[in-house]
């Protein structure tokens, strides 16, 4: 068991200088006091769904994060379990942030960060102690890790780097009194890079859709297949919802009136398709 942990540390030394995607903030123990732990902003406290990991792209260039994998390694048993795989087709702007929530509906702008919600029932399964969070790229190279065993078992708030990108992990409220977490934002409350989907220049759209505006159901026309994931973003690039395509159709009746941008996970070089929801 110690040998395996030593091997992980050795890999981190090998790949650390190359890695551009770094863990910046982790909430593994959301507060259960009323809605104080509602990190995903959906108005419901849930120990699994409100857990999150915030990553930062430490380089000035856009970084493809397709198929990045999040594992937890239990120190006592030596068991390493895959908890989440980032969908295809996602990238993070230079000095920007990626937030992965354990579940629920991510509600808010989150500073314009790229936001992903785990669609399983177990979420990220972040333990309060005794585990190492390991992040690997699509080839299995270790990008970063965090040994939560070295931190408090029950902080009721996130741990964040201070300063962001490079600092040591500290409890969030020690940076901003009374603020328990800041997914998509620096610990000070300042947004990371806020490249908007509305202004991103890409080469083509993966599909067209109708009706637009829509009151709910939409039909997509393009080279798509049942089971593909439709990512729905706000104008500032926050993931609002994810839908599974069935017969090239999707039901968006749960979305509030407004402007959204749609991308199909896995489609290459696509432009965001603008959609207006008007009920």
C-alpha positions in Angstrom: 0.0 0.0 0.0 2.8 2.4 0.9 4.6 1.3 -2.2 1.6 2.2 -4.4 1.3 5.6 -2.8 5.0 6.2 -3.3 4.6 5.3 -7.0 1.8 7.9 -7.3 4.0 10.5 -5.8 6.8 9.6 -8.2 4.4 10.0 -11.1 3.4 13.4 -9.9 7.1 14.5 -9.9 7.5 13.1 -13.4 4.4 14.8 -14.9 4.0 17.8 -12.5 6.1 20.1 -14.7 4.1 19.3 -17.8 0.6 19.4 -16.2 -1.5 22.4 -17.1 -4.7 21.4 -15.3 -4.4 21.7 -11.5 -6.8 21.2 -8.6 -7.5 24.7 -7.1 -10.4 24.1 -4.8 -12.2 21.1 -3.3 -15.4 20.8 -1.3 -15.6 17.3 0.1 -17.6 18.2 3.3 -20.4 20.7 2.5 -22.0 22.3 5.5 -25.3 20.7 6.4 -26.6 23.9 8.1 -29.7 24.9 6.1 -28.5 25.9 2.6 -25.0 26.9 3.7 -23.7 23.9 1.8 -25.6 24.5 -1.4 -22.5 24.9 -3.6 -24.2 24.1 -6.9 -26.8 26.8 -6.3 -29.9 24.7 -7.1 -31.6 25.6 -3.8 -31.2 22.1 -2.3 -28.5 20.9 0.1 -27.2 17.5 -0.8 -24.0 16.0 0.6 -23.2 14.2 -2.7 -24.4 16.7 -5.3 -22.9 19.8 -3.6 -19.4 18.3 -3.5 -17.1 19.8 -6.2 -13.6 20.0 -7.5 -12.4 23.2 -9.2 -9.5 23.0 -11.6 -7.5 25.8 -13.2 -5.7 25.9 -16.5 -2.3 27.3 -15.4 -1.2 28.0 -19.0 -2.2 31.1 -21.1 -3.5 28.8 -23.9 -6.8 27.0 -24.3 -6.6 23.5 -22.9 -8.5 20.5 -24.2 -9.8 18.6 -21.1 -11.7 15.9 -23.0 -11.6 12.5 -21.1 -9.8 13.9 -18.1 -10.5 11.4 -15.3 -11.0 11.9 -11.6 -10.2 9.0 -9.3 -10.2 8.5 -5.5 -7.5 6.3 -4.0 -8.4 5.0 -0.5 -5.2 4.9 1.5 -6.3 2.1 3.9 -7.4 -0.4 1.3 -5.3 0.7 -1.7 -8.5 0.8 -3.8 -8.4 3.3 -6.7 -11.8 4.1 -8.2 -12.8 6.1 -11.2 -15.4 8.7 -10.2 -15.9 11.0 -13.2 -14.7 11.4 -16.8 -15.0 14.8 -18.4 -17.0 14.6 -21.6 -15.5 15.0 -25.0 -15.4 18.4 -26.7 -14.7 20.5 -23.6 -11.8 23.0 -23.3 -10.8 25.5 -20.7 -9.5 29.0 -21.7 -6.0 30.1 -20.6 -5.9 30.9 -16.9 -9.6 29.8 -16.8 -11.4 27.3 -14.5 -13.3 24.0 -14.8 -15.7 23.0 -12.0 -17.0 19.5 -11.7 -20.0 19.1 -9.3 -21.1 15.8 -7.8 -24.7 16.2 -9.2 -27.8 18.4 -9.1 -28.4 21.3 -11.3 -25.6 23.9 -11.5 -27.4 27.2 -11.2 -25.5 30.5 -11.6 -22.7 31.9 -13.6 -19.8 30.6 -11.5 -17.6 33.4 -12.8 -17.9 32.1 -16.4 -16.1 28.9 -15.6 -16.7 25.7 -17.6 -19.1 23.7 -15.4 -19.7 20.0 -15.6 -22.2 18.0 -13.5 -21.7 14.3 -12.8 -24.8 12.4 -14.0 -24.4 9.3 -11.8 -25.9 8.6 -8.4 -22.6 8.3 -6.5 -21.3 11.7 -7.6 -17.6 12.2 -6.9 -17.8 10.2 -3.7 -15.2 12.5 -1.9 -14.3 11.1 1.5 -13.6 13.5 4.4 -10.3 11.7 5.2 -8.2 8.8 4.2 -8.1 9.3 0.5 -6.1 10.8 -2.3 -7.9 12.5 -5.2 -6.0 11.7 -8.4 -6.5 13.5 -11.8 -5.3 11.9 -15.0 -5.4 12.9 -18.6 -6.9 10.7 -21.4 -3.6 8.8 -21.7 -3.4 8.0 -18.0 -0.7 10.5 -17.1 -1.2 12.0 -13.6 -1.9 15.7 -13.8 -2.4 16.5 -10.1 -3.5 15.0 -6.8 -4.7 16.0 -3.3 -4.3 14.0 -0.2 -7.3 14.9 1.9 -6.0 12.9 4.8 -3.7 15.8 5.5 -6.6 18.1 5.9 -9.5 18.5 8.4 -12.0 15.7 8.4 -15.1 17.9 8.9 -14.3 21.5 7.7 -18.0 22.2 6.6 -16.4 24.4 3.8 -14.0 24.0 0.9 -10.2 23.9 0.8 -8.7 26.4 -1.7 -5.3 27.3 -2.8 -4.1 30.6 -1.4 -3.0 32.3 -3.6 -4.9 30.7 -6.4 -3.0 28.5 -8.9 0.2 28.1 -6.7 -0.6 28.4 -3.0 -1.1 25.9 -0.2 -4.6 24.6 0.6 -6.4 26.6 3.3 -10.0 26.6 4.6 -11.9 29.0 2.4 -13.3 31.2 5.2 -9.8 32.0 6.2 -9.4 33.9 3.0 -12.9 35.5 3.0 -14.6 35.5 6.3 -18.0 33.8 6.2 -17.6 32.6 2.6 -17.5 28.8 2.6 -16.7 28.1 -1.1 -16.3 29.9 -4.5 -16.6 27.4 -7.4 -15.5 29.1 -10.6 -14.1 32.1 -8.7 -10.8 32.9 -7.2 -10.8 32.7 -3.4 -11.1 36.5 -3.3 -14.3 36.4 -5.4 -12.6 37.5 -8.6 -13.5 35.6 -11.8 -10.9 33.6 -13.6 -10.6 34.0 -17.4 -14.2 34.6 -18.6 -14.0 33.6 -22.3 -17.7 33.6 -23.4 -19.2 30.9 -25.6 -21.1 33.7 -27.3 -17.8 35.1 -28.6 -15.8 32.0 -29.1 -14.7 31.6 -32.8 -15.0 28.1 -34.1 -15.4 26.7 -37.6 -18.9 25.2 -37.9 -22.0 24.2 -36.1 -22.5 20.5 -35.4 -26.3 20.9 -35.9 -29.2 23.2 -36.6 -32.3 23.1 -34.5 -36.0 24.0 -34.5 -38.2 25.6 -33.4 -36.1 28.6 -32.2 -37.4 30.3 -30.1 -38.8 27.3 -28.3 -41.2 26.7 -25.4 -39.7 23.3 -24.6 -39.1 20.5 -27.1 -36.5 21.0 -29.9 -35.5 18.9 -32.9 -31.8 18.8 -33.9 -30.8 18.4 -37.6 -27.3 17.0 -38.0 -24.9 14.0 -37.8 -26.1 13.0 -34.3 -27.0 9.8 -32.6 -29.3 8.7 -29.8 -27.5 8.8 -26.4 -25.2 11.7 -27.2 -25.1 14.4 -24.5 -26.3 17.9 -25.3 -24.6 20.5 -23.1 -26.6 23.7 -22.5 -24.7 26.8 -21.4 -25.5 30.3 -20.3 -24.1 33.2 -22.4 -21.1 33.5 -20.0 -20.2 29.8 -20.5 -21.6 28.2 -17.3 -23.1 24.8 -17.8 -26.9 25.0 -17.1 -28.1 21.6 -18.0 -27.2 18.3 -19.8 -29.7 16.4 -21.9 -29.5 12.9 -23.5 -30.6 13.0 -27.1 -33.4 10.7 -28.1 -34.3 10.6 -31.8 -32.4 13.8 -32.3 -34.8 15.5 -29.9 -34.5 17.0 -26.5 -37.0 18.3 -23.9 -35.9 21.7 -22.5 -39.2 22.5 -20.8 -37.3 22.9 -17.5 -35.3 25.8 -18.7 -36.3 29.3 -17.7 -36.9 31.9 -20.4 -33.7 33.3 -21.8 -30.8 32.9 -24.2 -28.7 29.7 -24.1 -25.9 28.1 -26.2 -25.9 24.5 -27.1 -22.9 22.1 -27.8 -22.9 18.4 -28.4 -20.2 16.7 -26.3 -17.8 14.9 -28.6 -18.4 17.0 -31.7 -15.2 18.5 -33.0 -14.6 22.1 -34.1 -18.2 23.1 -33.5 -19.7 26.5 -33.0 -22.1 27.0 -30.2 -25.7 27.0 -31.5 -27.8 29.9 -30.0 -31.2 29.0 -28.6 -33.9 31.3 -27.2 -36.4 29.8 -24.7 -39.6 31.7 -24.7 -42.7 30.2 -23.0 
